């Protein structure tokens, strides 16, 4: 499995490679954002470990450009460990995050998690693509094109936001727990620490223009999970 680490800390890159390579990973390193983007475009990588704090082009800008052309799994590294960095990264399409004080075993566990999710998610999406559209009033989900439209406005959703919305919509009126949602969109069982679904749901709600106290589509069910409550449901 080919992995790319994008970080200007050469010592850290070497330490990560020294740990992962005996585990069966082929690890390459890029030491700035531009180099990292070019290597992703040219290489057949299965995941990217991306540092937030880099000179010239930071990790958020790299992630933004990467998500315009790829849904490759990305784990963000945050030196400061601030919640804001984690939320911004997840909302921009990162799959997971780690503080730079991470242990090697935790990095390996999360790397295995995001790559396993990516492979099984692709198979899950392929089966969904055979279906038609989900329509809830002004909200339309085109499963073949993987596009969502609210009224006349197309919504710019990240891959996991789209999958969460589709999963909820296909189970309209039924409460889905966080673990059920994560397992459904990923096609696998998540590790207990992989709990970013609330951040993705929050971002999805903003893009849907949801009123926090009276959401039209995605309702929080206390101590249970989330439920899609759209009406006028039809599938074509």
C-alpha positions as CSV (number, residue, x, y, z in Angstrom):
1,X,0.0,0.0,0.0
2,X,1.5,3.3,-1.1
3,X,1.2,6.2,1.4
4,X,2.3,9.8,1.0
5,X,3.3,12.0,3.9
6,X,3.3,15.8,3.2
7,X,5.3,17.5,6.0
8,X,8.2,20.0,6.1
9,X,9.6,18.1,9.1
10,X,12.0,15.7,7.4
11,X,12.8,13.9,10.7
12,X,9.1,13.2,11.3
13,X,8.7,11.9,7.8
14,X,11.6,9.5,8.2
15,X,10.3,8.3,11.6
16,X,6.8,7.6,10.1
17,X,8.4,5.8,7.1
18,X,10.6,3.7,9.4
19,X,7.6,2.6,11.4
20,X,5.1,1.9,8.6
21,X,7.4,0.3,6.0
22,X,7.9,-2.9,8.1
23,X,4.1,-3.1,8.4
24,X,3.8,-3.4,4.6
25,X,3.5,0.2,3.6
26,X,5.5,2.0,0.8
27,X,6.0,5.5,2.2
28,X,7.0,8.5,0.1
29,X,7.4,12.0,1.5
30,X,6.9,15.5,0.1
31,X,8.2,18.5,2.1
32,X,5.9,21.3,0.8
33,X,2.4,21.6,-0.4
34,X,3.1,22.0,-4.1
35,X,5.3,19.0,-4.2
36,X,2.7,17.0,-2.4
37,X,-0.1,17.9,-4.8
38,X,2.1,17.0,-7.8
39,X,3.0,13.6,-6.3
40,X,-0.6,12.8,-5.6
41,X,-1.5,13.6,-9.2
42,X,1.3,11.4,-10.5
43,X,1.4,8.6,-8.0
44,X,-0.9,5.8,-7.2
45,X,-1.3,6.5,-3.5
46,X,-4.0,5.1,-1.3
47,X,-3.8,7.6,1.5
48,X,-2.2,11.0,2.4
49,X,-0.9,12.1,5.8
50,X,-0.9,15.9,5.7
51,X,0.6,18.4,8.1
52,X,-1.5,21.5,8.8
53,X,1.4,23.9,9.5
54,X,3.7,24.3,6.5
55,X,5.3,27.3,4.9
56,X,4.1,28.9,1.7
57,X,1.1,26.6,1.3
58,X,-0.5,25.2,4.5
59,X,-2.3,21.9,4.8
60,X,-5.7,23.4,4.6
61,X,-4.9,24.9,1.1
62,X,-3.4,21.6,0.0
63,X,-6.6,19.8,1.2
64,X,-8.8,22.2,-0.6
65,X,-7.0,21.7,-3.9
66,X,-6.8,18.0,-3.4
67,X,-10.5,17.7,-2.8
68,X,-11.2,19.5,-6.1
69,X,-9.8,16.5,-7.9
70,X,-9.6,13.5,-5.6
71,X,-11.4,11.7,-2.7
72,X,-8.2,9.9,-1.5
73,X,-8.3,9.4,2.3
74,X,-6.5,12.2,4.2
75,X,-5.3,12.2,7.8
76,X,-4.4,15.7,9.0
77,X,-1.6,16.3,11.5
78,X,-2.1,19.3,13.9
79,X,0.9,20.5,15.8
80,X,-1.2,22.8,18.1
81,X,-4.0,20.3,18.6
82,X,-6.6,23.0,18.6
83,X,-10.3,22.1,18.1
84,X,-10.6,24.8,15.4
85,X,-8.0,23.1,13.3
86,X,-9.7,19.7,13.6
87,X,-13.1,21.1,12.7
88,X,-11.9,23.1,9.8
89,X,-10.0,20.1,8.4
90,X,-13.0,17.7,8.7
91,X,-15.4,20.2,7.2
92,X,-13.0,20.7,4.2
93,X,-13.0,16.9,3.6
94,X,-10.3,15.4,5.8
95,X,-11.1,11.9,6.9
96,X,-9.4,12.0,10.2
97,X,-6.9,14.0,12.3
98,X,-4.1,13.4,14.7
99,X,-2.1,15.7,17.0
100,X,1.6,15.6,16.3
101,X,2.1,13.9,19.7
102,X,0.5,10.8,18.2
103,X,1.8,7.3,19.0
104,X,2.9,5.1,16.1
105,X,0.3,2.5,17.0
106,X,-2.5,5.1,16.9
107,X,-1.3,6.3,13.5
108,X,-1.3,2.8,12.1
109,X,-4.8,2.1,13.5
110,X,-6.3,5.3,12.0
111,X,-4.5,4.7,8.7
112,X,-5.9,1.2,8.5
113,X,-9.4,2.7,9.3
114,X,-9.5,5.3,6.7
115,X,-8.1,3.1,3.9
116,X,-10.5,0.3,4.8
117,X,-13.3,2.8,4.7
118,X,-12.3,4.2,1.4
119,X,-12.2,0.8,-0.4
120,X,-15.5,-0.4,1.0
121,X,-17.1,2.9,0.5
122,X,-16.3,2.7,-3.2
123,X,-18.1,-0.6,-3.5
124,X,-21.0,0.8,-1.5
125,X,-21.3,3.8,-3.8
126,X,-21.2,1.5,-6.9
127,X,-24.3,-0.3,-5.7
128,X,-26.1,3.0,-4.9
129,X,-25.3,4.4,-8.4
130,X,-27.7,1.9,-9.9
131,X,-30.6,3.6,-8.2
132,X,-32.4,6.7,-9.4
133,X,-33.2,10.0,-7.5
134,X,-34.4,10.7,-4.1
135,X,-36.8,13.7,-4.0
136,X,-38.0,15.5,-0.8
137,X,-39.8,18.6,-2.0
138,X,-37.1,21.1,-3.1
139,X,-34.3,18.7,-2.1
140,X,-33.2,16.3,-4.9
141,X,-30.5,13.7,-4.6
142,X,-29.2,12.3,-7.9
143,X,-27.5,9.1,-6.9
144,X,-26.2,8.2,-10.3
145,X,-24.4,11.6,-10.6
146,X,-23.8,11.9,-6.9
147,X,-25.2,15.4,-7.0
148,X,-27.6,17.2,-4.6
149,X,-29.8,20.1,-5.5
150,X,-31.8,22.3,-3.2
151,X,-34.4,24.2,-5.3
152,X,-32.4,25.5,-8.2
153,X,-29.1,25.6,-6.3
154,X,-26.6,22.7,-6.5
155,X,-25.0,22.0,-3.2
156,X,-21.2,21.5,-2.9
157,X,-20.9,18.6,-0.5
158,X,-17.8,16.7,0.5
159,X,-17.9,12.9,-0.3
160,X,-18.8,11.9,3.3
161,X,-21.4,14.7,3.6
162,X,-23.1,13.3,0.4
163,X,-23.0,9.8,1.7
164,X,-24.4,10.7,5.1
165,X,-27.3,12.7,3.5
166,X,-28.1,9.8,1.1
167,X,-27.9,7.2,3.9
168,X,-30.3,9.3,6.1
169,X,-32.6,10.1,3.2
170,X,-32.9,6.4,2.2
171,X,-34.0,5.7,5.8
172,X,-36.3,8.6,6.1
173,X,-38.4,8.4,9.3
174,X,-36.1,6.0,11.0
175,X,-33.5,6.9,13.6
176,X,-29.9,6.0,12.8
177,X,-27.3,5.9,15.5
178,X,-23.9,7.5,14.9
179,X,-22.3,4.1,14.6
180,X,-24.9,3.0,12.1
181,X,-24.3,6.1,10.0
182,X,-20.5,5.7,10.1
183,X,-20.8,2.0,9.2
184,X,-23.3,2.6,6.5
185,X,-21.4,5.3,4.6
186,X,-18.1,3.5,5.1
187,X,-19.2,-0.1,4.7
188,X,-17.2,-1.1,7.7
189,X,-17.1,-1.0,11.5
190,X,-15.4,2.1,12.9
191,X,-12.9,2.2,15.7
192,X,-14.4,3.7,18.9
193,X,-12.3,6.9,18.5
194,X,-13.6,7.7,15.0
195,X,-16.5,9.9,16.0
196,X,-16.4,12.8,13.5
197,X,-20.0,12.2,12.3
198,X,-21.3,15.2,14.4
199,X,-18.9,17.6,12.7
200,X,-19.9,16.4,9.3
201,X,-23.7,16.5,10.1
202,X,-23.2,20.1,11.4
203,X,-21.5,21.1,8.2
204,X,-24.2,19.3,6.1
205,X,-26.9,21.2,8.0
206,X,-25.4,24.5,7.2
207,X,-25.2,23.7,3.5
208,X,-28.9,22.7,3.6
209,X,-29.8,26.0,5.3
210,X,-31.2,24.2,8.4
211,X,-32.6,26.2,11.3
212,X,-30.8,24.9,14.4
213,X,-33.9,24.8,16.6
214,X,-36.3,23.6,13.8
215,X,-34.4,21.6,11.2
216,X,-36.4,20.7,8.1
217,X,-34.5,17.6,7.1
218,X,-32.0,16.2,9.7
219,X,-33.3,15.9,13.2
220,X,-31.2,15.1,16.2
221,X,-32.7,12.4,18.4
222,X,-31.3,12.8,21.9
223,X,-29.1,9.9,23.1
224,X,-30.0,8.0,19.9
225,X,-28.6,9.6,16.7
226,X,-30.2,11.3,13.7
227,X,-33.3,11.0,11.6
228,X,-34.2,12.4,8.2
229,X,-37.7,13.8,8.4
230,X,-38.2,15.1,4.9
231,X,-41.7,14.7,3.4
232,X,-43.1,14.1,-0.1
233,X,-40.6,11.3,-0.5
234,X,-40.4,9.6,-3.9
235,X,-37.7,7.6,-5.6
236,X,-37.4,7.6,-9.4
